[in-house]
Amino acid sequence: MLHGNDDRETEIIPFADLAADDWGLAYERVVGVVYELDGFHVEQRGLTLGLLDRGIDVLATNVEGHQAFIQCKSGNKKLGKQGVEKVLYSGGNFIFEHRRCPKPEHVLAAPNLDAIMSKQSRWHFLRHNPNEFGVKLVLREIPWPKV
């Protein structure tokens, strides 16, 4: 069982029992648990809002008020320039409206960054107006837990 910082138990479901549509939601929960274990309060937007999450799957806030706006990519579908632009645009609009700290992070999390992004796509993501609105752009590899 996985536990968040509120001691709620998260049931472990065998990977073989997940439907194709459930992989993304399962990965979003994994990312949320990682942030909870790091001391953040986590809002699981993708799990609770589905397609209405406006591109931000997980919103994590620590006790100092620092915010991480996280977009999760669990598959191996490559993000080219257009995909990176979509991630930045959809998440950026939500961040602009909901930021409550001076330098929030806009995080793209994936179990394997090499599987979804070329070096050029990574460069495109990280160089994209990193100082615009004072948002820090972050690529974070969060692997699936070993069972």
C-alpha positions in Angstrom: 0.0 0.0 0.0 1.1 3.6 -0.6 0.5 6.3 2.0 0.3 10.0 1.4 1.1 12.6 4.1 -2.5 12.4 5.4 -2.1 8.6 6.1 -4.8 7.7 3.7 -4.1 4.3 2.1 -3.9 4.0 -1.6 -4.8 0.6 -2.9 -2.3 -1.1 -5.1 -3.8 -2.5 -8.3 -1.7 -4.9 -10.4 -0.5 -3.3 -13.6 -2.1 -6.1 -15.6 -5.5 -5.0 -14.3 -5.2 -1.4 -15.6 -7.2 -0.5 -18.7 -5.3 1.6 -21.3 -7.1 4.8 -20.2 -6.1 4.2 -16.5 -2.4 4.4 -17.0 -2.3 8.2 -17.1 -4.4 8.5 -14.0 -2.3 5.9 -12.2 0.9 7.8 -13.1 -0.6 11.1 -11.9 -1.3 9.5 -8.5 2.3 8.2 -8.4 3.6 11.7 -9.0 1.2 13.1 -6.4 2.5 10.6 -3.8 6.1 11.5 -4.6 5.3 15.2 -3.9 3.3 14.3 -0.7 6.3 12.3 0.6 8.4 15.5 -0.1 6.1 17.4 2.3 3.8 19.0 -0.3 0.0 19.3 0.0 -1.3 17.7 -3.3 -4.4 18.4 -5.3 -5.0 15.6 -7.8 -6.6 17.7 -10.5 -6.5 15.0 -13.3 -8.1 12.4 -11.0 -10.8 14.7 -9.8 -11.5 16.9 -12.9 -10.5 14.6 -15.8 -10.4 16.6 -19.1 -11.4 19.8 -17.2 -8.0 19.9 -15.4 -6.9 22.6 -17.9 -3.6 20.8 -18.5 -2.4 20.7 -14.9 -2.7 17.2 -13.5 -1.2 17.8 -10.1 -0.9 21.0 -8.1 1.6 20.7 -5.2 2.1 23.4 -2.5 4.5 23.2 0.4 4.2 24.8 3.8 6.2 27.9 2.6 3.6 28.4 -0.1 5.9 27.3 -3.0 3.8 25.9 -5.9 4.6 23.2 -8.4 2.1 22.9 -11.3 2.7 19.5 -12.8 1.8 18.0 -16.1 2.3 14.2 -16.3 3.1 12.2 -19.4 3.1 8.4 -18.7 3.3 7.0 -22.2 6.0 6.8 -24.8 4.4 9.1 -27.3 7.1 11.6 -28.4 6.5 15.3 -27.7 7.7 17.3 -30.7 7.8 21.0 -30.9 4.1 21.3 -31.3 3.5 18.9 -28.3 5.8 21.0 -26.2 4.0 24.2 -27.2 0.7 22.6 -26.3 2.0 21.6 -22.8 3.4 25.1 -22.2 0.3 26.9 -23.4 -2.3 24.8 -21.6 -0.4 24.7 -18.3 0.8 28.3 -18.7 -2.7 29.8 -18.8 -3.7 27.9 -15.7 -0.5 28.9 -13.8 -1.0 32.6 -14.8 -4.5 32.6 -13.2 -3.7 30.5 -10.1 -0.2 31.2 -9.0 0.2 32.4 -5.4 4.0 32.5 -5.0 6.7 34.6 -6.7 8.5 31.8 -8.6 6.2 28.8 -9.1 7.5 25.7 -11.0 5.9 24.4 -14.2 6.9 20.8 -14.1 6.7 18.2 -16.9 6.9 14.8 -15.2 7.5 11.5 -17.0 8.7 8.0 -16.0 11.3 8.2 -18.8 12.1 11.6 -20.3 14.2 10.0 -23.1 11.1 8.0 -24.2 9.0 11.1 -24.7 11.4 13.9 -25.6 14.4 14.4 -27.9 17.2 16.7 -26.8 15.8 19.3 -29.1 12.3 19.0 -27.5 13.9 19.3 -24.0 15.8 22.4 -25.1 12.6 23.9 -26.6 10.7 23.3 -23.4 13.4 24.7 -21.1 14.3 27.7 -23.1 10.7 28.8 -23.7 10.5 32.1 -22.0 11.8 30.8 -18.6 11.6 34.2 -17.1 8.2 35.1 -18.5 5.8 35.7 -15.5 8.6 34.4 -13.2 7.8 30.7 -13.8 10.6 28.2 -13.5 10.4 25.4 -16.1 11.3 21.9 -14.9 11.7 18.5 -16.5 11.4 15.8 -13.8 11.8 12.1 -14.3 9.7 10.2 -11.8 9.8 6.5 -12.5 7.0 4.0 -11.9 7.4 2.4 -8.4 9.1 -1.0 -8.4 6.7 -3.7 -7.2 
